[in-house]
Amino acid sequence: MIRFLPLLCLATLAACAGEGRLRVESWAIQLQGLERPGAVDRLSRTEADLLVIDATRTVRGREAFPTSAVVAQLRAGGRRVLAYVNVGQAEDYRTYWREGWGIGNPEWIAGDDPDGWEGNFPVAYWHDGWREIWLGEGGYLQAILDAGFDGVYLDWVEAYSDENVIALAERDGVDPLDEMIRWLAYIADFTRARRPGFIVIGQNAAELSEYDAYLAIVDAMAQEQVWFDGGADNDPPGDCPLPRTDAEVDTDAYRDSLSRPCRRYFDRHPGGTLHVSSEEYLRYLTLAQRKGVPIFTVDYALEPENVAWVYGTSRALGFVPFVSNRALDRYVEPVP
């Protein structure tokens, strides 16, 4: 049984995110392909002052990956390195996954990924079985601390809005949004109690900018596909423009404007990201920014004109942009 620490991060900002907000000029994220020859050296040569990478040793079959050495190399020169953590989904390629697991077994595995990412399963993150993986003795968060990471980059914060997660929450008599904020507070308290100043960034769920309890936990907010997205499993790898305004969402004109690969993704996933507007994301992101929270954007594009447009547009809004392919398995140079 896990012994939880007091929820300091639901109390005051000073207890959680420290005395000052995170200051970053440029950043990059690469979650796959770090084991390829030269990949880490290439990433270490970037001018980014913050990097997000996967804790590759947690991938089944790659337990021998020298995570600590890679983190040390990437941190050279004062750069900070964060570990990617999927807090709202179980991933069947991780070392914690057990034979026979699937939807409903254990009971906290709620369903399939709504965007078609194979092997990813939204979870009921308020269950002890899930939390034990991260907070238990010898758990993943302690391993991340031991590897020398400066913080965590928390993905799938939006799990509280997944229909299958909502169904389990109704069964268990809990509020999924409240439980997500509580779950993130446990993560922040666990890491910061052991390493003061440990960085916590939440990805997606831009609408949580309305909740000060959430903003008190995170050092920054990141949002994917504010302007461009790609399809599940990198098909297509990017350059699918979102509807720019709420009025364009799900219109024939918008659908007709998409390339064939993007249109296929649009049709296959009616609840996916191409059915949300940039305007909606920006409404929430600018609210968080007004509250003093740094904003990172992650867009998926490879066409040079799209890459350049995102960097210019995001920076003009005071955000910190990064653009790559949907698989996040390569570093794409910013286009001036």
VEXZAPA-987433 format. One record per residue (C-alpha): x, y, z. Coordinates in steps of 0.25 Angstrom, whole numbers, padded with zeros to 4 digits, always signed. Each point is the difference from the previous one (the first is absolute). Layout:
! residues N
XYZ ...
END
This chain:
! residues 336
+0000+0000+0000 +0005+0014-0004 +0002+0010+0012 -0004+0013-0007 +0007+0013+0005 -0008+0012+0004 -0006+0008-0012 +0009+0012+0001 -0003+0003-0015 -0015+0003+0003 +0003+0010+0010 +0010+0011-0005 +0008+0003-0013 +0012+0003+0008 +0000-0014+0006 -0001-0007-0014 +0006+0008-0011 +0011+0008+0008 +0002+0014+0001 +0000+0003-0015 -0005-0005-0013 +0008-0008-0010 +0008+0008-0010 +0003-0006-0013 +0004+0006-0013 -0001-0012-0009 -0002-0015+0002 -0001-0013-0007 -0007-0014+0002 +0004-0013-0005 -0006-0013+0005 +0004-0011-0010 +0013-0003-0007 +0010+0004+0010 +0007-0014-0001 +0003+0003-0014 +0015+0003-0003 +0003+0015+0002 -0014+0003+0004 +0004+0005+0014 +0012+0007-0005 -0009+0008-0010 -0010+0004+0011 +0011+0004+0009 +0005+0010-0011 -0013+0008+0000 -0001+0014+0006 -0012-0004+0008 +0001+0003+0015 -0011-0011+0003 -0001-0014-0005 -0011-0010+0002 +0004-0015-0003 -0006-0013+0003 +0005-0008+0012 +0004-0011-0010 +0004-0010+0010 -0015-0002+0003 -0002-0005-0014 -0001-0015+0000 +0013-0006-0007 +0008+0013+0002 +0002-0001+0015 +0015+0001-0003 -0001+0014-0006 +0010+0009+0008 -0010+0010+0004 +0008+0006+0011 +0012+0002-0009 -0009+0006-0011 -0007+0010+0010 +0014+0004+0005 +0005+0003-0015 -0013+0008-0003 +0001+0008+0013 +0014+0005-0004 +0001+0015+0000 -0011+0002+0009 -0012-0005-0008 -0011-0007+0007 -0005-0013-0004 -0014-0005+0003 -0006-0015+0000 -0013-0002-0008 -0010-0007+0008 -0014-0005-0004 -0008+0003+0012 -0014-0004-0006 +0003-0012-0009 +0006-0014+0002 +0010-0003-0011 +0001-0015-0004 +0015+0002-0004 +0004+0004+0014 +0007-0009+0010 -0011+0001+0010 -0010-0006-0010 -0003-0015+0004 -0005-0011-0009 -0015-0001-0001 -0002+0014+0003 -0011+0007-0009 -0012+0008+0001 -0007-0003+0014 +0012-0008+0005 +0004+0006+0009 -0013+0007+0002 +0007+0014-0001 +0003-0002-0015 -0012+0007-0006 +0001-0001-0015 +0007+0003-0013 +0007+0013-0004 -0011+0008-0007 +0010+0006-0010 +0004-0014-0005 +0014-0001+0007 +0002-0015+0001 +0005-0006+0013 -0005+0012+0008 -0012-0001+0010 -0006+0011+0009 +0000-0004+0014 -0008+0003+0013 +0012+0007+0006 -0007+0001+0014 +0002-0015+0002 +0012-0005+0009 +0004-0010-0010 +0004+0011-0010 +0006+0009+0010 +0009-0011+0006 +0007-0001-0013 +0004+0015+0001 +0001+0003+0015 +0003-0014+0006 +0013-0005+0005 +0009-0001-0011 -0010+0007-0009 +0002+0007-0013 +0000+0014+0006 +0012-0004+0009 +0007-0006-0012 -0002+0014-0007 +0006+0007+0012 +0012-0010+0001 +0003+0002-0015 +0002+0015+0002 -0011+0006-0007 -0004+0014+0004 -0015-0002-0001 -0011-0007-0007 -0009+0003-0012 -0014-0005+0003 -0008-0005-0012 -0014-0004-0001 -0005+0009+0011 -0013+0001-0008 -0003-0014+0004 -0011+0005+0009 -0008+0003-0013 +0001-0013-0006 -0014-0007-0001 +0005-0013+0005 +0007+0006+0012 -0012+0008+0003 -0008-0013+0000 +0009-0006+0011 +0000+0013+0008 -0015-0001+0000 +0000-0014+0005 +0010+0003+0011 -0007+0013+0004 +0011+0009-0002 +0002+0013-0009 +0011-0003-0010 +0004+0014-0001 +0002+0002+0015 +0007-0013+0000 +0010+0004-0011 +0004+0012+0007 +0002-0008+0013 +0008-0010-0008 +0009+0011-0006 +0002+0006+0014 +0005-0014+0005 +0010-0001-0011 +0005+0015+0003 +0000-0003+0015 +0008-0013-0002 +0011+0006-0009 +0001+0013+0007 +0001-0005+0014 +0012-0008-0005 +0006+0011-0009 -0004+0014+0002 -0002+0008-0012 -0004-0013-0008 -0007+0005-0013 -0014-0004-0003 -0007+0003-0014 -0013-0004-0004 -0004-0003-0014 -0013+0002-0007 -0014+0003+0008 +0002+0014-0003 -0014+0003+0006 +0007-0003+0014 +0005+0014-0001 -0014+0003+0007 +0004-0007+0012 +0010+0006+0009 +0003-0013+0008 +0006-0005-0013 +0008+0012-0003 +0005-0001+0014 +0007-0013-0003 +0006+0002-0014 +0012+0009-0003 -0005+0001-0014 -0011-0005-0010 +0003-0006-0013 -0011-0003-0011 +0002-0009-0012 -0006+0003-0014 -0004+0015+0002 +0001+0002-0015 +0005-0013-0007 -0002-0014+0004 +0004-0014-0006 -0007-0013+0000 +0001-0011+0010 +0012-0009-0001 +0006+0011-0009 -0009-0002-0011 +0000+0011-0005 +0013+0006+0007 -0006+0014+0000 -0004+0012-0007 -0015-0002+0002 -0005+0014+0004 -0011+0001+0011 -0012+0009-0003 +0005+0014+0003 -0014+0004+0006 -0011-0006+0008 -0009+0003-0012 +0008-0009-0009 -0001-0013+0008 -0006-0011-0007 -0004+0008-0012 +0001-0006-0014 +0009+0011-0004 +0010-0003+0010 -0001-0015-0003 +0002+0003-0015 +0012+0009+0003 +0008-0012+0006 +0010-0009-0007 -0005-0014-0003 +0008-0006+0012 -0005+0011+0009 -0014-0002-0005 +0001-0015+0003 +0005+0003+0014 -0012+0010+0002 -0010-0010-0004 +0005-0012+0008 +0001+0008+0013 -0013+0009+0002 +0004+0003+0014 +0015+0003-0004 +0008+0012+0000 -0004+0005-0014 -0014+0002+0006 +0005+0011+0009 +0004+0014-0004 +0013+0008+0002 -0009+0011+0006 -0005-0009+0011 +0014-0004+0004 +0005+0014+0000 -0012+0005+0008 +0005-0009+0012 +0015+0002-0003 -0001+0015+0001 -0008-0001+0013 +0011-0008+0006 +0010+0009-0005 -0007+0012+0006 +0001-0007+0013 +0015-0001-0001 +0002-0014-0005 +0010-0002-0012 -0006-0007-0012 +0007-0010-0009 -0006-0004-0013 +0003-0013-0008 -0005-0001-0014 +0002-0011-0011 +0005+0005-0013 +0012-0002-0009 -0003+0009-0012 +0010+0012+0002 -0011+0010-0002 -0009-0006+0011 +0012-0002+0009 +0004+0015-0001 -0014+0005+0001 -0002-0008+0013 +0013+0006+0006 -0004+0014-0004 -0014-0001+0005 +0002-0007+0013 +0012+0010+0004 -0008+0012-0004 -0010-0005+0011 +0011-0001+0010 -0001-0015+0000 +0012-0010-0001 -0001-0008-0013 +0005-0013-0005 -0004-0007-0013 +0003-0015-0004 -0006-0012-0007 -0012-0007+0007 +0009-0012+0005 +0010+0010+0007 +0011-0009-0004 +0009+0011-0007 +0005+0014+0002 -0006+0010-0010 +0008+0013-0001 -0007+0013+0002 -0002+0007-0013 +0003+0015+0002 
END
